[in-house]
Amino acid sequence: MIERIRSFHLEHSLDKPFGFSQWFYDKRHSLIIEITDSSGAIGYGECYGPASVTQTAIDKIYAPIVMGEDPLMNEVIWQKCWKGTLDFAVKGIMMGAISGIDMALFDLKGKLLNSNLSILMGGNVRRSLVGYATGMYFDHDSDANLIKKIITEAEGYIEAGFTALKIKIGKNTNFDKALIKEMRASFPNIQLMADANHGYDINEAIVIGRHLEENNYLWFEEPLSPTQLDLYSLLSGKLDIAISAGESEQTRWGFQKMLASKAVTIIQPDMAYCGGPSEALKIRSIASSYGINTVPHCWGTQLNLACAAHFLSTSMVEPGRKEEPPLMLEIDHTPNPLRDEIFNKKVTITDGKVEIPDGYGLGVEVDLDAISNFCVHQTEQVYGK
């Protein structure tokens, strides 16, 4: 029986802000969810989205629904949360809250059953993954100097063993074209992807997409606003490069609409936002019926990283063949002590390869003492009180 639910809003002020097409970050935030069973077993999850608002949803709405339930019945709990707030939480922050609870329940379930998360997801077909390095964000320097800095940063990732990199674009089209070309000239044998964070209109996206094609990029991520599926469909019809999106989408119903519109050729749900790992498995099944691969967006702490690694370890490549291309896992390299300093056990990454975490549940271990160094607000609900 679930006896206690705690949430920890973590915050860290960065020494140096970094930016992308929409804004600059000067702080990192995370919301960590802790669920304790009557046996004393503990599961952890995290929520993607505005931590302070999501924390209120956990504390005031969902913790009372979950309290006293059997943690092994995670699907039943998901449905109770879903139905309990269906009138006003089909999408958005509250679905992000459900996602963190669902992840924590999966972690707890694994510990109660002495099982690894990938086994609970159906069994892994690979024990390691190819990681792709995400970083290379913007600063306030001149465009020319920024491109030089990005090239230098990329060299560091390649020296660390990464064979795939994802750059940020969407700053301005002249900068974007120059960066795209310079990255390919500098790293002719590296797989490259580009993420615009919905920074373009349709005309700009067509131009930049063709430039990416000329420079042999693997995919074009979030070129357009997530509200414009019709424009995504138009863009996909004009370009040969793979179009990826989905970090802003949620639930099987949301992704079904995206897939039915033929808007994208790779979907990218976030385990900490899409509805949690329970919902991600359903999303993947729907994508499979369309012949589309699911490659999670991954931004946050070791919890989300581990969850995405387990998910990909159990994924079949569509449509399947003897020599399959890898389903690559996003490895965020932006400054984030909430990812790097609050865990006793982390996901192992060596020479650009990601080991699927062993142990029970997610396979990473939270350091509560370290969490206290960053916690700006904590909530707690206890059964019967």
C-alpha positions as CSV (number, residue, x, y, z in Angstrom):
1,M,0.0,0.0,0.0
2,I,1.2,3.5,-0.8
3,E,1.8,5.3,2.5
4,R,3.7,8.4,1.6
5,I,4.3,10.7,-1.3
6,R,6.8,13.5,-1.2
7,S,7.9,16.0,-3.9
8,F,11.1,18.0,-4.1
9,H,11.3,21.2,-6.1
10,L,15.0,21.5,-6.9
11,E,16.6,24.7,-8.2
12,H,20.1,25.8,-9.2
13,S,21.3,29.2,-10.5
14,L,23.7,28.8,-13.4
15,D,27.1,30.5,-13.5
16,K,26.5,31.3,-17.2
17,P,23.1,31.3,-19.0
18,F,22.7,29.4,-22.2
19,G,20.0,29.7,-24.8
20,F,18.2,28.2,-27.8
21,S,15.7,29.6,-30.3
22,Q,13.1,30.6,-27.8
23,W,14.9,31.9,-24.6
24,F,17.9,31.7,-22.3
25,Y,18.1,29.6,-19.2
26,D,19.7,31.1,-16.1
27,K,18.4,28.5,-13.7
28,R,17.8,24.7,-13.8
29,H,14.7,23.3,-12.1
30,S,13.6,19.7,-11.5
31,L,10.6,18.2,-9.7
32,I,11.5,14.8,-8.1
33,I,8.6,12.5,-6.9
34,E,9.2,10.0,-4.1
35,I,6.6,7.3,-3.4
36,T,7.0,5.0,-0.3
37,D,5.2,1.6,0.1
38,S,4.1,0.2,3.4
39,S,7.1,-2.3,3.1
40,G,9.5,0.7,3.2
41,A,10.4,0.4,-0.5
42,I,10.8,3.7,-2.3
43,G,10.3,4.7,-6.0
44,Y,11.5,7.9,-7.6
45,G,10.3,9.7,-10.7
46,E,10.5,13.2,-12.2
47,C,8.2,15.6,-14.0
48,Y,9.1,17.7,-17.0
49,G,7.6,21.2,-17.0
50,P,7.3,24.1,-14.6
51,A,8.3,22.5,-11.3
52,S,6.4,24.8,-8.9
53,V,3.1,24.5,-10.7
54,T,3.4,20.7,-11.3
55,Q,4.3,20.3,-7.6
56,T,1.0,21.9,-6.6
57,A,-0.9,19.5,-8.9
58,I,0.9,16.5,-7.2
59,D,0.3,17.7,-3.7
60,K,-3.3,19.0,-4.0
61,I,-4.8,16.8,-6.6
62,Y,-3.0,13.5,-7.4
63,A,-1.3,12.5,-4.1
64,P,-4.8,12.1,-2.5
65,I,-5.9,10.0,-5.4
66,V,-2.9,7.7,-5.2
67,M,-2.6,7.4,-1.5
68,G,-3.5,4.0,-0.1
69,E,-3.4,2.3,-3.5
70,D,-1.5,-0.9,-4.3
71,P,1.8,0.2,-6.0
72,L,1.9,-2.9,-8.2
73,M,-1.3,-1.8,-9.9
74,N,0.3,1.1,-11.7
75,E,-2.1,1.0,-14.7
76,V,-5.1,1.1,-12.3
77,I,-3.6,4.1,-10.6
78,W,-2.9,5.9,-13.9
79,Q,-6.5,5.4,-14.9
80,K,-7.7,6.8,-11.6
81,C,-5.6,9.9,-12.0
82,W,-6.7,10.3,-15.6
83,K,-10.4,9.9,-15.0
84,G,-10.2,11.9,-11.8
85,T,-9.1,15.0,-13.7
86,L,-10.3,14.3,-17.2
87,D,-12.4,17.4,-17.6
88,F,-9.5,19.7,-17.3
89,A,-6.2,17.7,-17.6
90,V,-6.2,16.0,-21.0
91,K,-3.0,17.7,-21.7
92,G,-0.5,20.1,-20.0
93,I,1.0,20.5,-16.6
94,M,-1.2,18.0,-14.9
95,M,-0.4,15.3,-17.3
96,G,3.2,16.1,-16.5
97,A,2.4,15.5,-12.9
98,I,0.8,12.1,-13.8
99,S,4.0,11.3,-15.7
100,G,6.2,11.7,-12.7
101,I,4.0,9.6,-10.5
102,D,3.9,6.9,-13.1
103,M,7.7,6.8,-13.4
104,A,8.0,6.6,-9.6
105,L,5.5,3.7,-9.5
106,F,7.5,1.9,-12.2
107,D,10.6,2.3,-10.1
108,L,8.8,1.2,-7.0
109,K,7.2,-1.8,-8.8
110,G,10.6,-3.0,-10.0
111,K,12.0,-2.9,-6.5
112,L,9.0,-4.7,-5.0
113,L,9.2,-7.4,-7.7
114,N,13.1,-7.5,-7.8
115,S,12.9,-6.7,-11.5
116,N,14.6,-4.3,-13.8
117,L,12.5,-1.7,-15.5
118,S,13.3,-3.0,-19.0
119,I,11.9,-6.4,-18.0
120,L,8.7,-4.7,-16.8
121,M,8.5,-3.1,-20.2
122,G,8.6,-6.4,-21.9
123,G,12.3,-7.3,-22.1
124,N,15.3,-5.7,-23.6
125,V,16.6,-6.5,-27.0
126,R,19.9,-4.7,-26.5
127,R,22.1,-4.1,-23.4
128,S,23.7,-0.9,-24.6
129,L,22.7,2.1,-26.7
130,V,24.4,4.6,-29.0
131,G,24.2,8.0,-27.3
132,Y,24.0,11.3,-29.2
133,A,25.4,14.4,-27.5
134,T,23.0,17.3,-27.1
135,G,24.6,20.7,-26.3
136,M,26.0,23.4,-28.4
137,Y,23.5,26.0,-27.2
138,F,23.7,29.7,-27.8
139,D,25.3,32.5,-25.9
140,H,25.4,36.3,-26.4
141,D,28.6,36.4,-28.4
142,S,28.7,37.4,-32.1
143,D,27.5,34.8,-34.6
144,A,31.0,34.2,-35.9
145,N,32.5,33.6,-32.4
146,L,29.6,31.4,-31.4
147,I,30.1,29.1,-34.3
148,K,33.7,28.7,-33.4
149,K,32.7,27.9,-29.8
150,I,30.2,25.3,-30.9
151,I,32.8,23.6,-33.2
152,T,35.2,23.5,-30.2
153,E,32.5,22.1,-27.9
154,A,31.6,19.5,-30.6
155,E,35.2,18.4,-30.8
156,G,35.1,17.6,-27.1
157,Y,32.1,15.3,-27.5
158,I,33.8,13.5,-30.3
159,E,37.0,13.1,-28.2
160,A,34.7,11.6,-25.5
161,G,33.6,8.9,-28.0
162,F,30.4,10.3,-29.3
163,T,29.7,9.5,-33.0
164,A,26.4,11.5,-33.2
165,L,25.7,15.1,-32.2
166,K,22.6,17.3,-32.2
167,I,23.1,21.1,-32.7
168,K,20.7,23.9,-31.9
169,I,19.4,26.1,-34.7
170,G,16.6,28.6,-35.0
171,K,18.8,31.6,-34.0
172,N,18.6,33.3,-37.4
173,T,18.7,31.8,-40.8
174,N,22.1,33.1,-41.8
175,F,23.7,31.8,-38.6
176,D,21.8,28.5,-39.0
177,K,23.0,28.0,-42.5
178,A,26.6,28.8,-41.6
179,L,26.6,26.5,-38.5
180,I,25.0,23.6,-40.4
181,K,27.6,23.8,-43.2
182,E,30.6,24.3,-40.8
183,M,29.6,21.4,-38.6
184,R,29.5,19.1,-41.6
185,A,32.8,20.4,-43.0
186,S,34.4,19.9,-39.6
187,F,33.0,16.5,-38.9
188,P,32.4,14.7,-42.2
189,N,32.0,11.2,-40.7
190,I,29.8,12.1,-37.7
191,Q,26.0,11.7,-37.6
192,L,24.5,15.1,-37.2
193,M,21.0,16.2,-36.3
194,A,19.5,19.7,-35.8
195,D,16.9,21.0,-33.4
196,A,15.1,24.3,-34.1
197,N,12.8,24.2,-31.0
198,H,9.8,25.3,-33.1
199,G,11.7,28.4,-34.2
200,Y,10.7,28.7,-37.9
201,D,7.7,29.6,-40.1
202,I,7.0,27.2,-42.9
203,N,9.0,29.1,-45.5
204,E,12.1,29.3,-43.4
205,A,11.7,25.6,-42.5
206,I,11.7,24.6,-46.1
207,V,14.8,26.5,-46.8
208,I,16.7,25.3,-43.7
209,G,15.4,21.7,-44.3
210,R,16.9,21.7,-47.8
211,H,20.2,23.0,-46.4
212,L,20.2,20.2,-43.9
213,E,19.6,17.7,-46.6
214,E,22.5,19.1,-48.7
215,N,24.7,18.6,-45.7
216,N,23.6,15.1,-44.9
217,Y,21.9,15.6,-41.6
218,L,19.9,12.7,-40.1
219,W,16.9,14.5,-38.8
220,F,15.3,18.0,-38.5
221,E,13.7,18.3,-35.0
222,E,10.8,20.6,-34.1
223,P,11.1,23.0,-37.1
224,L,7.6,24.4,-36.6
225,S,5.2,25.2,-33.8
226,P,3.6,22.1,-32.2
227,T,0.2,23.7,-32.8
228,Q,0.6,23.5,-36.6
229,L,0.3,19.8,-37.6
230,D,-1.0,20.9,-41.0
231,L,2.2,22.8,-41.7
232,Y,4.3,19.8,-40.5
233,S,2.4,17.7,-43.0
234,L,3.2,20.3,-45.8
235,L,6.8,20.4,-44.8
236,S,7.2,16.6,-44.7
237,G,5.9,16.5,-48.3
238,K,8.5,18.9,-49.4
239,L,11.6,17.5,-47.7
240,D,13.4,14.1,-47.8
241,I,15.1,14.6,-44.4
242,A,13.3,12.9,-41.4
243,I,11.1,15.3,-39.5
244,S,11.0,14.6,-35.7
245,A,8.8,16.1,-33.0
246,G,6.7,15.3,-30.0
247,E,8.4,16.5,-26.8
248,S,5.4,18.9,-26.4
249,E,2.9,16.2,-27.1
250,Q,1.1,14.0,-24.6
251,T,-0.9,10.8,-24.3
252,R,-1.7,8.1,-26.9
253,W,-4.5,10.3,-28.2
254,G,-2.3,13.3,-28.9
255,F,0.3,11.2,-30.7
256,Q,-2.3,9.3,-32.7
257,K,-3.4,12.6,-34.1
258,M,0.2,13.6,-34.9
259,L,0.8,10.2,-36.6
260,A,-2.5,10.2,-38.5
261,S,-1.7,13.7,-40.0
262,K,1.5,12.3,-41.5
263,A,3.3,15.2,-39.9
264,V,6.5,13.5,-38.7
265,T,8.6,10.5,-39.4
266,I,10.2,10.1,-35.9
267,I,8.2,10.8,-32.7
268,Q,9.9,12.0,-29.5
269,P,7.7,11.6,-26.4
270,D,9.3,12.6,-23.1
271,M,8.9,10.0,-20.4
272,A,8.5,12.7,-17.7
273,Y,5.8,14.6,-19.6
274,C,4.0,12.4,-22.2
275,G,2.0,10.5,-19.5
276,G,4.9,8.5,-18.1
277,P,6.4,5.2,-19.1
278,S,3.0,3.4,-19.0
279,E,1.7,5.8,-21.6
280,A,4.9,5.8,-23.6
281,L,4.5,2.1,-24.2
282,K,1.1,2.7,-25.7
283,I,2.4,5.6,-27.8
284,R,5.1,3.3,-29.1
285,S,2.6,0.7,-30.1
286,I,0.5,3.2,-32.0
287,A,3.6,4.5,-33.8
288,S,4.6,1.0,-34.7
289,S,1.2,0.5,-36.4
290,Y,2.2,3.5,-38.6
291,G,5.7,2.2,-39.2
292,I,7.2,5.1,-37.3
293,N,10.1,4.8,-34.8
294,T,9.9,6.3,-31.3
295,V,13.0,8.0,-29.9
296,P,12.4,9.7,-26.6
297,H,13.2,13.3,-25.9
298,C,15.4,13.3,-22.8
299,W,16.0,16.5,-20.7
300,G,16.3,16.4,-16.9
301,T,17.9,14.2,-14.3
302,Q,19.3,10.7,-14.2
303,L,15.7,9.4,-13.5
304,N,14.4,10.5,-16.9
305,L,17.6,9.4,-18.6
306,A,17.4,5.9,-17.1
307,C,13.7,5.6,-17.9
308,A,14.4,6.5,-21.6
309,A,17.3,4.1,-21.7
310,H,15.1,1.2,-20.5
311,F,12.4,2.2,-23.0
312,L,14.8,2.2,-25.9
313,S,16.4,-1.1,-24.8
314,T,13.0,-2.7,-25.3
315,S,12.2,-1.0,-28.6
316,M,12.1,-2.8,-32.0
317,V,13.3,-0.9,-35.0
318,E,10.6,-0.3,-37.6
319,P,10.1,-2.3,-39.8
320,G,13.0,-4.5,-38.7
321,R,15.9,-6.1,-40.6
322,K,19.0,-8.1,-40.0
323,E,21.3,-5.1,-39.8
324,E,19.3,-2.5,-37.9
325,P,20.3,1.2,-37.5
326,P,20.6,2.2,-33.8
327,L,17.8,3.9,-31.9
328,M,19.9,6.6,-30.3
329,L,19.5,8.0,-26.8
330,E,19.8,11.7,-26.2
331,I,22.6,12.7,-23.7
332,D,22.2,16.2,-22.5
333,H,25.5,18.0,-21.8
334,T,24.2,21.4,-20.7
335,P,25.3,22.5,-17.2
336,N,23.0,20.7,-14.7
337,P,24.1,19.7,-11.1
338,L,20.6,18.4,-10.6
339,R,21.5,15.7,-13.2
340,D,25.1,15.2,-12.1
341,E,25.3,15.7,-8.3
342,I,22.2,14.2,-6.6
343,F,22.7,10.5,-7.5
344,N,24.7,7.8,-5.8
345,K,24.3,5.6,-8.9
346,K,24.0,7.0,-12.4
347,V,23.6,5.8,-15.9
348,T,27.0,4.7,-17.2
349,I,28.1,6.3,-20.4
350,T,31.5,5.3,-21.9
351,D,32.9,6.3,-25.3
352,G,29.5,7.5,-26.4
353,K,27.8,4.2,-25.5
354,V,25.1,4.0,-22.8
355,E,24.8,0.9,-20.6
356,I,21.2,-0.1,-19.7
357,P,21.1,0.4,-15.9
358,D,21.0,-2.9,-13.9
359,G,19.5,-3.4,-10.5
360,Y,15.8,-3.1,-9.6
361,G,13.5,-0.5,-11.0
362,L,15.1,2.4,-12.8
363,G,18.6,1.3,-11.6
364,V,19.7,4.7,-10.5
365,E,19.9,5.8,-6.8
366,V,18.9,9.2,-5.4
367,D,21.1,10.9,-2.8
368,L,18.6,12.6,-0.4
369,D,21.4,14.4,1.4
370,A,22.5,15.9,-2.0
371,I,18.9,16.8,-2.8
372,S,18.6,18.9,0.3
373,N,21.3,21.2,-1.1
374,F,19.1,22.2,-4.0
375,C,15.5,21.8,-2.6
376,V,13.6,25.1,-2.5
377,H,10.2,23.5,-1.6
378,Q,9.1,20.1,-0.4
379,T,5.6,18.6,0.0
380,E,4.5,15.5,1.8
381,Q,1.3,13.5,2.0
382,V,1.0,10.6,4.5
383,Y,-1.8,8.0,4.4
384,G,-4.3,8.5,7.1
385,K,-3.1,12.0,8.0
